[in-house]
Amino acid sequence: MQDWSLEFGNGSYPYFLLIGIALIVMVGAYYRKTVPELPSSLKLFLFVFRTLSIILIVLFLCLPTLVVTNERVTGQKLAVLIDNSGSMGFSDDGVSRSRQLQSIFNEFESGVSAGNLIAFSFSDSITRLPSMAVPPPDSNLTALGDAIREIATLQNSFDIGGMLVVSDGISNYGSDPSYEAMRAGIPISAIALGDTIPMPDISIEDVKAPEVVYRGEQIDFDLTLKSDMQNDIQAELETYSGKKRLRSQTVLLPRGGAAKDVRISIPADSIGRFNYRFDLRSNFPEHLTNNNSKAASVQILKDKLKIFLIGETPNWEFSFMKRILSSNNKYSISSYLPGKGSKKILLPADEGFNEYDCIFLVGCGNETYSRYGSVISNLIGAGKLNVMMGLSTASAKSGFGAILKGIGLSSGGNDLVSVKGEFSPQVHNKTIPDPLLRPLLENSASDFSNLPPILFRFVGLHPESDWEVVMNSRAGDGTEEPLLLKRAMNGNRVVILNGGPIWRWDFYMNRADKPDSRYKFIIENIVTWLTVGGQIRPIEVSTDKPIYNSGDRVRFKGRILDDNYRPINEAGVVVKLAGKYGNEIVFELQNTKDGNYEGGPGRLFSGEYIYQAYVTVSGDTIKTLGGSFDVDEFSEEYRSLTANRKLLREITSNTGGVYFDVEKNPRGPFPLRKGSIVEKAALNIYSLPAALAIVLILLAIEWAVRKKRQLP
């Protein structure tokens, strides 16, 4: 329906109209009798010109607008959502579900041709279809809720007043279909197909495994098995590492879909990352075998870290350090402490430093330097030293002074001097906790920073910029000296613990309400950073898991840090991926924050993939990393192929739609929620420049005629 109306933009338009009418009357009275008398035709001509001028001026003052109002009916079309996920290729009684659909869609084709129906296919996303031809199954996921939500957003664009979902009701991805159906606000009808009786099937539903174990321990895999057979059955559960079968065992699976939990323990006898696969087999026929296999990945670390602890003289600091290190059963401790006088014990200078995972030097004075100074210097030069140096006032005056200067702890030409005074610790607050302070509790920084001052003797250091200061010693006047600092350089990893007795602070913190030892955490973190932490590379790019199910989105994660674990946020991370089909996929990871990068190629076909990651900073490639991952044939789409007609009934009931079983040859009608939209179009029927031009022309012509006829 269409209406026309005239509106005025000036609220005072009635007064202008009255004034205009009055002026026109006056003009008529004036030209009724003129001196000298004019012919009637000329009077009429002058009257019309003057009247048109007045009308144009009045229109300009009133601002008239012609408004055209159209009201149209909406919601006249039905959106048909056709399920083309992988489950639609499954056969019930020898006929695939997708073929069942085509037999009823001929009834809808005329509606598409007439423009009353709009067809879409859906699986993990929706696709507009030109006709009601059933597309072949092509996805390993079904996102019914997401499809309903996307169609709801297209209501106005496509004039949609209702939906018809044609599906088996299986939804294993995305948002909740019932929730999205209620939000859509239009009737949703459904045609349901597929068998609701569970099909004969056995499956491995889940595998849980530890991320990390130590060599010599047991790897415990917790598996959840399931059987939809009508009777209890026996099946063989096989465990593989790569292509090697490790073990096979018989398991009894209960009938009726009940879960069966099984634990498999395998000795961790090698170091590295290993992939394990579990296969479930039986002699009973199954409709589906893709869900009979699952995999897990485990990192096996070295069982015992060899640590050499060397003291300068007997003191509480050495005893405390030895007690902490010996309390961890993952450490194998060798220690050397010289005696006094004639009982002094001297070990050979080549005491196998390179056979230890890390060295702890407590004291670093003349005694230690005389026995190990040359060995330490050689290891630093070769880039093979992982060492914690506990400095004392004797360190600056001993041969260690030259070593400390050589590793950049006396920058600016400053000498190493002994310092004495009362200091309290001060932790540096950072967005990323320093590796030496993890996994301390969140309030650890305040614990350390609120301790009372104690008498300190240490070395005044002036570290170069590559050193990272983790903790300072703060005097009462606010001056600070480095207390705990670290540096990775040329293959070496060095931690400096400057002065003591730090163990006294641990006694302050280890009180009744806080029974944990913060100092112990720091010492163990130092060991981790020097040894196992060295295996955790500052630059790392890999997939978020080693094995994916078919249909999963493959995601890569990167961590780009410098050698001292400071984040690099300006790096470029490009990944090149190659699979069994030979095609290469190239994509770039995007920086999130704090040196973390994420991205991925999305979903991939099943098979093994090899990748190369190139990390660049300022145009220079600083690291190239490689690896591989697998995409299994099994996917969530095939975890259960039992139709969920109950879900479709619930959706239709909650939204005012109608429900049909495919066996009843459904034809509709399917309800629509129609509405109306009022659209207005405004047309300005005046133009200031044109009106002024016409008025001037009319008045000029009138004035010329009046002048020629000698009218006043």
DALIN-V709100 format. One line per field, one symbol per residue. ss: DSSP state (H for helix, E for strand, - for the rest). Layout:
BEGIN
ss->???
END
This chain:
BEGIN
ss->-EEEEEEE----HHHHHHHHHHHHHHHHHHHH-------HHHHHHHHHHHHHHHHHHHHHHH-EEEEEEEEEEE--EEEEEEE--HHHH-EE--EEHHHHHHHHHHHHHHHHHH--EEEEEE---EEEE--------------HHHHHHHHHH-HHHH-EEEEEEEE---------HHHHHHHH--EEEEEE---------EEEEEEE---EEE---EEEEEEEEEE-----EEEEEEEEE--EEEEEEEEEE-----EEEEEEEEE----EEEEEEEEEE-----------EEEEEEEEE---EEEEEEE----HHHHHHHHHHH----EEEEEEE---HHH---------HHH--EEEEEE--HHHHHHHHHHHHHHHHH---EEEEEE-HHHHH--HHHHHHH---EHHH---EEEEEEEEEEE-------HHH------HHHHHH----EEEEEEE-E-----EEEEEEEE----EEEEEEEEEE--EEEEEEE-E--HHHHHHH-E--E---HHHHHHHHHHHHH-HHHH---EEEEE---EE----EEEEEEEEE-----E----EEEEEEE-----EEEEEEEE----EEEEEEEE---EEEEEEEEEEE--EEEEEEEEEEEE----HHH------HHHHHHHHHHH---EEEHHH----------EEEEEEEEEE---HHHHHHHHHHHHHHHHHHHHH----
END
